[in-house]
């Protein structure tokens, strides 16, 4: 009983305060008549107003929390270089056709594939094909300049194993090796589609500097698009893609986010990549330390989350509706009082 009485008193106070704010004439008799003759109406208004305030607080809290959670970024780019670290110690095999292997048996740590005079090599016949299995934690660098050969530089903890097209083991190579697909255009002309699935953090392109960095390939073109969850239903929506330009570099927070995607090539220059990255934000680095940050914020939601926009519009109309109903009843009583007098 005490709780019920306290709630009624609370709703009555809120109703009177709302009524005073709505009609702005609390000193007149019409105000007291409305308050005394229609207490249930004021309680109803008070309950609606309290519900509105609670839902508004819930909406804002959820929007703030949702804005700080990890989002997703879809990257589609053409680049000359991709640095990749597989999450698995047993990543997928790398298929090859008409390949050449370069390695240095003296020092795997300082292996330089471009220094052909200090490295050994093994070339396979143009018609041969197979796959290469990486063992242990590794780092892979895909690079292709123009329409030339595709270099796949591998640095792993254990030796790599080469299999033929019949899945028979042929030979093993040191932990550091450079796999070269000598003629990618020939594969395309033969109708062979080369691809490699990636599952781990990667770096696409490098910002050019004034130093001599002939081996750091450039990002050529592409786009990055943020995908986030809608506030209420949890469905996904997309933000307009940001166009990547020549020489851009993409960095994510955290530095090694969960990433999955696909690397391939066509008859055009460089290599292609499509990837989905789960990260809190993405930063596009440009020449002369210019940066653009893409992040899931409350303002981006207000512009792209249609559910949030519609809900927010409805929330803005609720106070007006409550004030309209209160003033309508107030003016009705005022007209009725004037007729009686």
SVG drawing of the C-alpha trace seen along z (x, -y; Angstrom):
<svg xmlns="http://www.w3.org/2000/svg" viewBox="-24 -34 100 73">
<polyline fill="none" stroke="black" stroke-width="0.4" points="0.0,0.0 2.8,-2.4 4.5,-1.7 1.2,-2.3 0.6,-5.5 4.1,-6.7 3.8,-6.0 0.5,-7.8 2.0,-10.8 5.0,-10.8 2.9,-10.6 0.7,-13.4 3.7,-15.6 5.1,-14.8 1.7,-15.4 1.3,-18.8 4.8,-19.8 4.2,-18.8 0.8,-20.5 2.3,-23.7 5.0,-23.6 2.4,-22.9 -0.2,-25.5 2.0,-28.0 -0.9,-29.3 -0.8,-27.4 -2.3,-30.4 -5.6,-30.2 -8.7,-28.2 -8.7,-26.2 -5.4,-24.7 -6.7,-23.5 -9.9,-22.3 -8.0,-20.2 -5.8,-18.8 -8.7,-18.0 -11.3,-16.8 -9.0,-14.7 -6.4,-13.1 -6.4,-9.9 -5.5,-11.8 -2.6,-13.5 -1.5,-10.1 -1.6,-8.8 0.4,-11.7 2.9,-11.3 3.3,-7.5 3.8,-8.3 6.3,-11.0 8.3,-8.7 8.2,-5.9 9.5,-8.4 12.4,-9.5 13.4,-5.9 13.3,-4.8 15.3,-7.9 17.9,-7.1 18.0,-3.5 18.4,-4.6 21.2,-7.0 23.0,-4.5 22.7,-1.8 23.9,-4.2 27.0,-5.1 27.8,-1.5 27.2,-0.4 29.4,-3.1 32.4,-1.8 32.0,1.8 34.0,3.4 32.7,2.9 33.6,4.3 35.3,2.9 35.1,4.2 38.3,3.6 38.5,4.0 41.8,2.9 44.4,3.3 47.9,3.0 51.6,3.9 52.2,5.4 50.4,7.2 52.0,8.1 50.1,10.9 50.5,12.9 48.3,16.1 46.6,16.8 47.0,20.5 50.2,22.4 48.9,24.6 47.6,22.1 46.2,23.2 48.6,24.4 49.8,21.9 49.1,23.2 51.7,22.6 52.1,23.1 55.4,22.5 57.2,21.5 60.7,20.7 61.9,21.1 64.6,18.9 66.2,19.5 69.3,19.0 70.5,22.0 73.1,20.0 70.9,17.4 67.2,17.6 66.8,14.5 68.6,12.2 67.3,13.8 67.0,11.3 65.1,12.7 66.3,9.8 70.0,10.7 70.1,13.6 73.9,13.9 73.8,15.1 70.7,17.4 69.9,20.7 67.0,21.3 65.0,24.2 62.8,23.8 60.1,26.1 58.9,26.8 56.3,24.3 53.7,27.1 54.2,28.3 52.0,27.3 51.6,28.1 51.3,26.5 53.5,25.3 52.7,26.0 53.8,23.6 54.5,25.0 54.5,23.0 54.1,19.3 54.8,17.3 54.8,14.1 53.9,13.8 54.5,11.0 52.7,10.9 54.2,8.5 53.7,7.9 54.8,4.8 53.0,4.0 51.9,7.2 55.1,9.0 55.7,12.2 54.0,12.7 56.5,12.9 55.4,14.7 58.0,14.3 57.6,16.6 59.3,16.4 58.2,19.3 59.4,21.1 59.8,24.4 60.8,25.6 58.2,25.5 57.1,28.5 56.4,28.7 53.8,31.0 53.1,31.9 49.7,31.7 49.0,35.3 49.5,34.2 52.7,36.2 55.5,34.7 58.5,33.7 61.0,31.8 61.3,29.4 62.8,25.9 64.2,23.7 62.0,21.6 62.7,18.5 61.8,18.8 60.6,16.7 58.1,18.4 57.8,16.8 54.9,17.4 56.8,16.6 53.9,15.9 50.6,15.0 49.2,13.8 49.7,17.3 47.6,18.8 44.8,16.3 45.0,17.2 44.7,20.9 41.6,20.2 43.3,20.9 42.0,18.7 44.7,18.4 43.6,17.4 44.7,17.6 42.4,17.4 43.7,15.3 42.8,15.4 44.9,13.0 46.0,9.4 47.5,7.8 49.0,4.5 47.9,3.2 50.3,0.7 52.8,-1.7 52.9,-5.4 55.7,-6.6 58.4,-8.7 61.4,-10.7 63.7,-7.7 64.7,-5.0 62.1,-2.2 62.1,-0.5 60.8,2.8 57.8,1.3 54.9,1.6 52.2,-1.0 48.5,-0.7 47.1,-1.5 43.4,-1.9 40.4,-0.6 37.8,-1.4 37.0,-0.8 33.5,-0.6 32.4,-0.4 29.6,2.0 27.9,1.6 25.0,3.0 21.7,1.1 20.9,0.0 17.6,1.7 17.3,4.8 21.0,5.7 20.8,5.9 23.8,4.5 24.0,1.3 26.7,-0.1 28.3,-3.5 29.2,-5.0 32.6,-3.6 35.8,-5.8 37.8,-5.8 41.5,-4.8 44.1,-6.6 47.6,-5.9 50.0,-5.6 47.5,-5.3 48.1,-3.0 45.5,-1.5 45.9,-1.0 43.4,0.5 42.7,0.3 43.6,2.8 46.8,3.2 46.2,6.9 42.4,7.3 40.5,10.4 40.7,10.5 39.6,12.8 39.6,12.4 41.0,13.4 44.1,12.6 44.1,13.0 45.3,11.3 44.1,10.6 45.6,9.3 45.9,5.8 48.8,4.5 49.4,5.5 47.3,7.9 43.8,7.8 42.4,8.3 39.0,8.4 38.9,8.6 36.6,8.1 38.3,6.6 36.8,6.5 38.2,3.4 37.1,0.4 38.4,-2.1 40.4,-2.4 42.9,-5.1 43.8,-6.1 47.4,-7.4 48.4,-9.6 51.5,-11.5 53.0,-14.1 51.3,-12.5 47.7,-13.3 45.3,-11.0 41.5,-10.2 39.8,-8.2 36.8,-6.0 34.9,-5.0 31.5,-3.8 30.3,-6.9 26.9,-8.2 27.0,-10.8 27.5,-8.3 24.6,-6.3 22.3,-9.3 23.2,-9.7 23.0,-6.0 21.1,-3.9 17.6,-4.2 16.0,-2.5 17.7,-5.0 16.7,-7.9 13.0,-6.8 13.1,-6.1 14.7,-9.4 12.1,-11.3 9.3,-9.5 11.0,-10.4 11.1,-14.0 7.4,-14.1 6.3,-12.4 6.7,-15.5 4.8,-17.6 1.9,-15.1 1.8,-15.1 1.7,-18.9 -0.9,-19.0 -3.2,-16.6 -2.8,-18.5 -3.5,-21.9 -6.4,-20.5 -8.1,-19.3 -7.1,-22.6 -8.7,-24.7 -11.8,-22.4 -12.3,-23.0 -11.7,-26.7 -14.4,-27.0 -16.8,-24.9 -16.2,-27.2 -16.8,-30.3 -20.1,-28.8 -21.3,-28.1 -20.5,-31.6"/>
</svg>
